[in-house]
């Protein structure tokens, strides 16, 4: 692919993404809010429980690098406050950690006693999200009374005396905004597909 075609491709791709409303990156979470990463006056468990973390989000740790660090550790080392086998260690005083995989992630301060004093953070990272999704509609629900005995009208009108009765679940929800946006995103990919076919 020539340099001109490559540049046209990338510019077209950026325009396409802008037209489709696709954002690059996720939510930025400043750990500890204005207090930052410290041993004073922050309950990191409470802080984390008030947020939802997704793949693509980032954590920003702000702290005094002379007194703290950010050490990513395993679940077991998190429980033990053990910093000697870090998965990753950050020491700049202003570190950004991009969340790249779903699951639990654990961070502690590796300075002596800081983790024991509460300077530790456990978060649950969810898969990347495209926005709200409509809940599935349940199927028919069998009536509890049909398990005991058939209704009198069923006995009189039906040759099959033990036919089950059904109650219908709630009506299907109307199309949500998420459904419309998924259609919009799908339609946006059609021009891109055409572009690849033509080039």
N, C-alpha and C positions, 0 to 999 in steps of 0.2 A: 504494500500500500504506500503510495507516495506521501510525502510530507504534507502537501496541500490537501489531499483527500483525508489524511489523518486529522488535520486541523479542522476541516469542515465537519468531519464526523463528531469530534469532541464538542465543537461549538453547537452543532445540531443537537447533540445529546443534552447539553446544558440547557438550551432553549426548551427542549422537550420536557425536561424535568421541571423547569420553572412553570411551563404552561400547565402541567399536570398537577402542580401543587405538591410535589414530592419534596419533603424537607430532608436535608442531610444532617445527621446528628440527632441527639435526643435531648432530654432534660439535663440541665446542669444542677447538681445538688452540692451546695457548699456545706460540708460536714460541720455540724455544730452551729450552723447559721453564723451570726455575727461574732459568736464566741470563738469559733474555729475549733481546732484540734488541740485540746488542753486537758489538764487534770482538774481544772476548777469549774464548778457550777454547770456542767453539761451532763445530762443523762443520755448517752448515745443510744441506749436501747429504746428509750421513749422517742428520741429524735427519729430513729430509723422506722419505728412502727407507725409514724405519722406520714410516711411517704411510700410511694410505689416506685420500684426500680425496674427498668427494662434494659435488655440488651441494646446498646447504642447510647444509653445515658452515660454521664460521667460524674465522678465524685471529685470535688476540689477540697484538698486538705490544706489549710493555712495554719501555720504554727511557727514558733521560734525554734529554728534548727539547732540552736545551742542547747536546748533542753528537751527536745522531742524528735521523734522520727515517725514514719508510718511503715509498719512491717506487716506485709500480707502473710498469713500463716494458714496451716491446715485447721480443720475443726478441732481436732484433739489438742493441738498447740494453743488454740484460742482458749479452750476450757482451762488449760494448765497455765495460761499466760507465759508461754515459753517462746522467746524470740530467737533462739539459737539456730533454728533451721528455717529461715524465711523462704517463702516462695518468691517474694520480691521485697526489696527495701527501698524506701524513698527518703531522701534526706535534704531536700532543697529548701524546705520551709513553705513552698507553694507548689504542691504536686497535684496533677490531674490524672486520675485513674479512669480510663474508659472501660466500661463494663462490656465485655466481649462474649460472655457465655452465660446461659441461664444457670441458676442454682445458688447455693449459699456461698458467700464470700466473707472472709474474716480478716479484720485489720486490728492490730494492737500497736501501742507505743512500745518500742523495744528498750527504752530506758528503764533502769531498775525500779521496780514497784509501781510504775505508772499504770500498767495494765491492771494490777491488783487493786488500784485506787479507782478504776472505772474507765480508764482511757483505752477503750476497746469498742469495736463496732462490728456487728454481724448484720449482713443484709441478705435478703432473698431477692435474687435477680430473676425477673420473669422474661420469657421470650419477647422479642420485638413485637410491638403492637401496631396494627394499621388503624386503630381506632375502635370505637364501640361496635360490638357485633350483636345482632339480635339473638335472643335466647331460642333454643330449639323448642318446637311445639310438641307437647306430649301427645302420644297416640290415645286410642280409646282406653278408658279405665273400666275395669270390670266392677260391677256393683257388688258390695259385700253381701247384699241380700240374695243375690243369685247363687251364692255359694251354698246357702242353706236349703232353699227350695225354690222351685219355679213359681212365678206369679200365677194367680187363678186365671187371668185372661190368657196367659200363654198355654195353660193346660187345655182350655176350651177351644182355642183357635188354632193350635198347632199340632200336627201329627207327632212332632218330636217333643216329648215332655220335658226333656232336660236341656233344652237350648239355653245358653247363657244370655243374660241381659247385659247391655253395655250402656255406660254413660259416656257421652262425648266430653273430651277435655275442653279447655278454653279455645276460643276461636283463634286462628292464626293471626299474629300481629301484622299490622300493615308494614309495608317496606319502611325500614328505618333509614336515617341519614347515612349510616354505614353502608347499607345496601346500595344506595344511589352513588356513594363515592366509589364503591368497588366497581360499579358499572362504568363510572367516569374514568377510573384508572385503567380498566380494561380497554375502553375505547381509545384512550391516549396511546396505548401500546400498538394499536393498529398502524398509525403512520410510521412508527419506528420500524415495525416489521416490514412495511412497504419499502422503507428506506434501504434496509438491508438487502431486500430482494432486488431492488433496482441498481444497487452499487456493485 
